[in-house]
Amino acid sequence: ASGLLLERAQKAEEILKACASCPKNCLTDRTVNEPGKCLSGYLPIVSSYTAHFGEEPVLSGSNGAGNIFFGNCNLRCVFCQNFEISQNWKVEKDHEVSFARLAEIMLELQNRNCHNIGLVSPTHFSAQILKSIYLAVQKGLRLPIIYNTNGYDSVEMLKLYKDVADIYLPDFKYGNSEYGKQLS
């Protein structure tokens, strides 16, 4: 299973070379730290991580969801509840972490008895996260993965998460695409 995970992480990194992590398809080479439209480069940005009790009760349980909040975003929603971390790239740049550090964070949340790993706003770092999940699995990560997303995801990238993410948890924002263009 870890061989398949490594293969998917490598495919995801190829997508990052002409970034198509989301439907904006900026085509920048983020592997050389060239920022995309999300204003993110190569290394993942972790704004914070915690045992989070604000998710749906079935996900938070008694010990919390092990949420990792990623900085920046591939959208610019005017109503964003995470505005301070999603649209403050100058500050968030200081929160870049290595792939190994992101893997350590996942393992730390597991050691704190969280019920799962909740990837919050992962879309623009989906390739980097796959690589970190691979590293964490090598060191004993066994928790379910929740892909908690704004829903503006690349289908190609999501296919790489098949059987890696246990729950796909998108935010549905609009029934009318015109509102989406105005507000996001």
C-alpha positions in Angstrom: 0.0 0.0 0.0 2.8 2.4 0.8 4.3 1.8 -2.7 1.0 3.0 -4.2 1.0 6.0 -1.9 4.5 7.0 -3.0 3.5 6.6 -6.6 0.6 8.9 -6.1 2.7 11.5 -4.2 5.1 11.5 -7.2 2.2 12.0 -9.7 0.9 14.8 -7.5 4.3 16.5 -7.6 4.3 16.3 -11.4 1.0 18.2 -11.4 2.6 20.8 -9.2 5.4 21.4 -11.9 2.7 23.1 -14.0 0.3 23.7 -11.2 -3.1 22.3 -11.8 -3.9 21.6 -8.1 -7.2 23.4 -8.6 -9.4 24.5 -11.5 -7.5 27.8 -11.8 -4.7 25.9 -13.6 -2.1 28.6 -13.0 0.6 26.4 -14.6 3.3 27.9 -12.5 6.2 25.6 -11.4 5.6 25.5 -7.7 8.3 22.9 -7.2 10.8 25.8 -7.7 8.8 27.9 -5.3 7.1 30.0 -8.0 3.8 31.1 -6.4 0.6 30.3 -8.0 -2.6 32.3 -8.0 -3.1 31.1 -4.4 0.2 32.9 -3.6 1.7 29.7 -2.3 5.0 28.2 -3.3 6.4 24.8 -2.8 6.4 24.2 1.0 3.1 23.7 2.8 1.9 26.5 5.1 0.6 25.3 8.4 -1.2 28.2 10.2 -2.0 26.0 13.2 -3.0 22.5 14.3 -5.0 21.3 17.2 -7.4 18.7 18.6 -10.5 20.5 17.3 -13.9 20.1 18.8 -15.8 22.4 16.4 -16.4 19.9 13.7 -19.4 17.7 13.2 -19.8 15.6 16.5 -19.2 12.4 14.6 -15.8 13.7 13.5 -14.8 15.4 16.8 -15.8 12.7 19.1 -14.5 12.9 22.7 -10.8 13.6 21.8 -11.2 16.0 18.9 -10.4 15.9 15.2 -6.7 16.4 14.6 -7.2 19.5 12.4 -4.3 21.0 10.5 -5.2 24.5 9.2 -3.4 25.4 6.0 -2.6 29.0 5.2 -3.5 30.8 2.0 -6.3 29.6 -0.3 -7.1 29.1 -4.0 -10.3 31.2 -3.5 -10.9 34.7 -2.2 -14.3 34.4 -0.6 -15.4 37.7 0.9 -17.2 35.9 3.7 -14.4 33.5 4.7 -14.4 32.4 8.3 -10.7 31.8 8.2 -9.9 35.2 6.5 -6.9 35.9 8.7 -5.1 32.8 7.5 -6.6 32.3 4.0 -6.0 35.8 2.7 -3.0 37.0 4.6 -0.1 35.6 2.5 2.6 37.9 3.7 2.2 36.7 7.3 1.4 33.1 6.3 4.7 32.8 4.3 6.4 32.6 7.7 4.5 29.4 8.6 6.0 27.3 5.9 7.0 23.8 7.1 9.0 20.9 5.5 7.2 17.8 4.4 8.9 15.9 7.3 7.5 18.5 9.7 4.0 18.2 8.4 4.3 14.4 8.8 5.5 14.9 12.4 2.4 17.1 13.1 0.1 14.3 11.9 1.9 11.9 14.2 1.7 14.3 17.1 -2.0 14.6 16.6 -2.3 10.8 16.6 -0.2 10.6 19.8 -2.6 13.2 21.4 -5.4 10.6 20.7 -7.3 12.6 18.1 -9.8 10.5 16.2 -8.6 11.5 12.7 -6.4 13.9 10.7 -8.5 16.8 9.4 -6.9 18.6 6.5 -8.6 22.1 6.5 -8.3 24.0 3.3 -5.9 21.5 1.7 -6.6 22.1 -2.0 -3.6 24.3 -2.9 -1.2 22.0 -0.9 -2.8 18.7 -2.0 0.4 17.5 -3.7 2.6 18.4 -0.7 0.2 16.8 1.7 0.2 13.5 -0.1 4.0 13.4 0.2 3.7 14.2 3.9 1.1 11.5 4.4 3.4 9.0 2.8 6.2 10.0 5.2 3.8 9.8 8.2 2.5 6.4 7.2 6.1 5.2 7.1 6.4 6.2 10.8 3.1 4.7 11.9 0.3 7.0 11.0 -3.0 5.0 11.0 -5.7 7.6 11.5 -8.5 8.3 9.0 -7.9 11.3 6.8 -10.6 14.0 6.3 -10.2 16.2 3.2 -12.1 19.3 4.4 -12.1 21.6 1.4 -13.7 24.6 -0.2 -14.8 22.3 -3.0 -12.8 24.1 -5.7 -10.6 21.0 -6.4 -8.9 19.5 -9.4 -10.6 16.2 -10.2 -7.2 14.8 -11.3 -5.7 15.6 -7.9 -8.8 14.2 -6.0 -8.4 10.9 -7.9 -4.9 10.6 -6.3 -6.6 10.8 -2.9 -8.9 7.8 -3.6 -8.4 5.4 -0.8 -6.1 7.9 1.0 -8.7 10.3 2.2 -11.5 8.5 4.1 -13.9 11.4 4.0 -14.2 14.1 1.4 -15.9 17.1 3.2 -16.5 19.9 0.7 -18.2 23.2 1.5 -21.0 23.8 -0.9 -21.2 27.6 -1.3 -23.4 28.4 -4.3 -26.3 27.2 -6.4 -25.7 29.9 -8.9 -22.2 30.2 -10.5 -22.7 34.0 -11.0 -22.7 34.5 -7.3 -19.6 32.4 -7.0 -17.8 34.6 -9.5 -18.8 37.7 -7.5 -18.1 36.4 -4.0 -15.2 34.0 -4.5 
